[in-house]
């Protein structure tokens, strides 16, 4: 498993909250519901694990090898998808991972639009990962 050094922390709280503290956007949030208090690796991707180019905000690595890519966004969902794709290309653990889930928490997004549905389908086909886009807070239970 890849070592992310100072960019990584361990968290075993029952609720792990991811926000973008440096952003004006306080409405986009990701919460990992962790009732068994499993040890989760939390990697700060933006300006730490990846310092140049486009990249997502965080990567969470679950004990079973699942990778959760997280981007907290205003309204530019297309750009958020590009950020996650680039992060997967640079950071994924390849063979060890059983599943990749990618989350975009947006302030404004036409959730049911045809364009968004096409993005999700292409993402699954090309990157073998599930893309979840929601407004406001995303809650994911493990």
C-alpha positions as a Markdown table, in Angstrom:
| # | Residue | x | y | z |
|---|---|---|---|---|
| 1 | Unk | 0.0 | 0.0 | 0.0 |
| 2 | Unk | 1.3 | 3.4 | -0.9 |
| 3 | Unk | 2.7 | 5.6 | 1.9 |
| 4 | Unk | 1.5 | 9.3 | 1.8 |
| 5 | Unk | 3.8 | 10.4 | 4.6 |
| 6 | Unk | 2.9 | 13.8 | 6.1 |
| 7 | Unk | -0.2 | 14.1 | 3.8 |
| 8 | Unk | -1.9 | 11.2 | 5.6 |
| 9 | Unk | -3.6 | 10.8 | 9.0 |
| 10 | Unk | -5.4 | 7.9 | 10.7 |
| 11 | Unk | -9.0 | 8.5 | 11.9 |
| 12 | Unk | -11.2 | 6.0 | 13.7 |
| 13 | Unk | -14.0 | 8.4 | 14.8 |
| 14 | Unk | -17.6 | 7.2 | 14.3 |
| 15 | Unk | -18.2 | 10.2 | 12.0 |
| 16 | Unk | -15.4 | 11.5 | 9.8 |
| 17 | Unk | -16.2 | 14.9 | 8.4 |
| 18 | Unk | -14.4 | 16.3 | 5.4 |
| 19 | Unk | -14.7 | 20.0 | 4.6 |
| 20 | Unk | -12.7 | 22.5 | 2.7 |
| 21 | Unk | -11.5 | 24.8 | 5.4 |
| 22 | Unk | -9.7 | 27.2 | 3.0 |
| 23 | Unk | -12.8 | 27.8 | 0.9 |
| 24 | Unk | -15.6 | 30.2 | 1.0 |
| 25 | Unk | -17.8 | 27.2 | 0.1 |
| 26 | Unk | -19.0 | 25.9 | 3.5 |
| 27 | Unk | -22.1 | 24.1 | 2.1 |
| 28 | Unk | -20.2 | 21.2 | 0.4 |
| 29 | Unk | -19.3 | 18.5 | 2.9 |
| 30 | Unk | -18.6 | 14.8 | 3.0 |
| 31 | Unk | -19.3 | 12.7 | 6.1 |
| 32 | Unk | -18.2 | 9.1 | 6.5 |
| 33 | Unk | -20.5 | 7.2 | 8.9 |
| 34 | Unk | -18.1 | 4.8 | 10.6 |
| 35 | Unk | -20.1 | 3.1 | 13.3 |
| 36 | Unk | -17.5 | 0.3 | 13.9 |
| 37 | Unk | -14.8 | 2.9 | 14.3 |
| 38 | Unk | -12.6 | 1.3 | 11.7 |
| 39 | Unk | -9.2 | 2.9 | 11.2 |
| 40 | Unk | -9.5 | 5.1 | 8.0 |
| 41 | Unk | -6.5 | 6.6 | 6.2 |
| 42 | Unk | -7.3 | 10.2 | 5.4 |
| 43 | Unk | -5.0 | 11.7 | 2.7 |
| 44 | Unk | -5.0 | 15.4 | 1.9 |
| 45 | Unk | -4.5 | 15.3 | -1.9 |
| 46 | Unk | -4.8 | 19.0 | -2.8 |
| 47 | Unk | -1.5 | 20.7 | -2.3 |
| 48 | Unk | 0.1 | 17.8 | -0.4 |
| 49 | Unk | 0.0 | 14.3 | -2.0 |
| 50 | Unk | -0.3 | 16.1 | -5.4 |
| 51 | Unk | 1.1 | 19.6 | -5.5 |
| 52 | Unk | 0.9 | 20.5 | -9.2 |
| 53 | Unk | -1.9 | 20.3 | -11.7 |
| 54 | Unk | -5.5 | 19.5 | -11.1 |
| 55 | Unk | -6.4 | 17.2 | -8.2 |
| 56 | Unk | -9.2 | 16.4 | -5.9 |
| 57 | Unk | -9.4 | 17.4 | -2.2 |
| 58 | Unk | -9.1 | 14.2 | -0.3 |
| 59 | Unk | -8.6 | 10.4 | -0.6 |
| 60 | Unk | -9.9 | 8.1 | 2.1 |
| 61 | Unk | -8.6 | 4.5 | 2.2 |
| 62 | Unk | -10.8 | 2.0 | 4.0 |
| 63 | Unk | -9.4 | -1.1 | 5.8 |
| 64 | Unk | -10.6 | -3.3 | 3.0 |
| 65 | Unk | -8.7 | -1.3 | 0.4 |
| 66 | Unk | -11.6 | 0.7 | -1.0 |
| 67 | Unk | -10.6 | 4.2 | -2.1 |
| 68 | Unk | -12.9 | 7.1 | -1.7 |
| 69 | Unk | -12.0 | 10.2 | -3.8 |
| 70 | Unk | -13.6 | 13.4 | -2.6 |
| 71 | Unk | -14.0 | 16.7 | -4.3 |
| 72 | Unk | -15.9 | 19.6 | -2.6 |
| 73 | Unk | -17.1 | 21.9 | -5.3 |
| 74 | Unk | -19.1 | 25.0 | -6.0 |
| 75 | Unk | -20.9 | 24.4 | -9.3 |
| 76 | Unk | -18.3 | 23.3 | -11.8 |
| 77 | Unk | -19.0 | 19.6 | -11.8 |
| 78 | Unk | -17.2 | 18.9 | -15.1 |
| 79 | Unk | -14.0 | 20.3 | -13.6 |
| 80 | Unk | -14.5 | 18.3 | -10.4 |
| 81 | Unk | -14.7 | 15.1 | -12.5 |
| 82 | Unk | -11.4 | 16.0 | -14.2 |
| 83 | Unk | -9.8 | 16.6 | -10.8 |
| 84 | Unk | -10.9 | 13.2 | -9.6 |
| 85 | Unk | -9.8 | 11.4 | -12.8 |
| 86 | Unk | -6.3 | 13.0 | -12.5 |
| 87 | Unk | -6.1 | 12.0 | -8.9 |
| 88 | Unk | -7.0 | 8.4 | -9.7 |
| 89 | Unk | -4.4 | 8.3 | -12.4 |
| 90 | Unk | -1.7 | 9.4 | -9.9 |
| 91 | Unk | -2.7 | 7.8 | -6.7 |
| 92 | Unk | -4.7 | 4.7 | -7.1 |
| 93 | Unk | -3.3 | 1.6 | -5.5 |
| 94 | Unk | -4.2 | -0.4 | -8.6 |
| 95 | Unk | -4.4 | -4.2 | -7.8 |
| 96 | Unk | -4.9 | -4.0 | -4.1 |
| 97 | Unk | -8.1 | -1.9 | -4.3 |
| 98 | Unk | -11.4 | -3.7 | -4.3 |
| 99 | Unk | -13.5 | -0.7 | -5.2 |
| 100 | Unk | -13.2 | 3.0 | -6.0 |
| 101 | Unk | -16.0 | 5.4 | -5.1 |
| 102 | Unk | -15.8 | 9.0 | -6.1 |
| 103 | Unk | -17.8 | 11.7 | -4.5 |
| 104 | Unk | -18.5 | 15.3 | -5.6 |
| 105 | Unk | -20.3 | 17.5 | -3.1 |
| 106 | Unk | -21.5 | 20.5 | -5.0 |
| 107 | Unk | -23.4 | 23.6 | -4.1 |
| 108 | Unk | -25.3 | 23.7 | -7.4 |
| 109 | Unk | -25.7 | 20.8 | -9.9 |
| 110 | Unk | -28.5 | 19.6 | -12.1 |
| 111 | Unk | -28.4 | 16.2 | -10.4 |
| 112 | Unk | -30.9 | 14.5 | -12.8 |
| 113 | Unk | -29.7 | 16.2 | -16.0 |
| 114 | Unk | -28.8 | 14.0 | -19.0 |
| 115 | Unk | -25.3 | 15.5 | -19.1 |
| 116 | Unk | -24.6 | 14.3 | -15.5 |
| 117 | Unk | -26.0 | 10.8 | -16.2 |
| 118 | Unk | -23.7 | 10.6 | -19.2 |
| 119 | Unk | -20.7 | 11.7 | -17.1 |
| 120 | Unk | -21.5 | 9.0 | -14.6 |
| 121 | Unk | -21.8 | 6.3 | -17.2 |
| 122 | Unk | -18.5 | 7.2 | -19.0 |
| 123 | Unk | -16.8 | 7.4 | -15.6 |
| 124 | Unk | -17.8 | 3.9 | -14.7 |
| 125 | Unk | -16.8 | 2.5 | -18.1 |
| 126 | Unk | -13.4 | 4.2 | -18.3 |
| 127 | Unk | -12.3 | 4.2 | -14.7 |
| 128 | Unk | -14.2 | 1.3 | -13.2 |
| 129 | Unk | -15.4 | 3.6 | -10.4 |
| 130 | Unk | -18.7 | 4.8 | -9.2 |
| 131 | Unk | -19.3 | 8.5 | -9.3 |
| 132 | Unk | -21.7 | 10.1 | -6.9 |
| 133 | Unk | -22.7 | 13.7 | -7.3 |
| 134 | Unk | -24.9 | 15.4 | -4.7 |
| 135 | Unk | -25.7 | 19.0 | -3.5 |
| 136 | Unk | -24.6 | 20.0 | 0.0 |
| 137 | Unk | -23.6 | 17.2 | 2.3 |
| 138 | Unk | -22.9 | 13.6 | 1.2 |
| 139 | Unk | -23.2 | 10.9 | 3.8 |
| 140 | Unk | -21.6 | 7.5 | 3.1 |
| 141 | Unk | -21.9 | 4.7 | 5.5 |
| 142 | Unk | -19.4 | 1.8 | 5.8 |
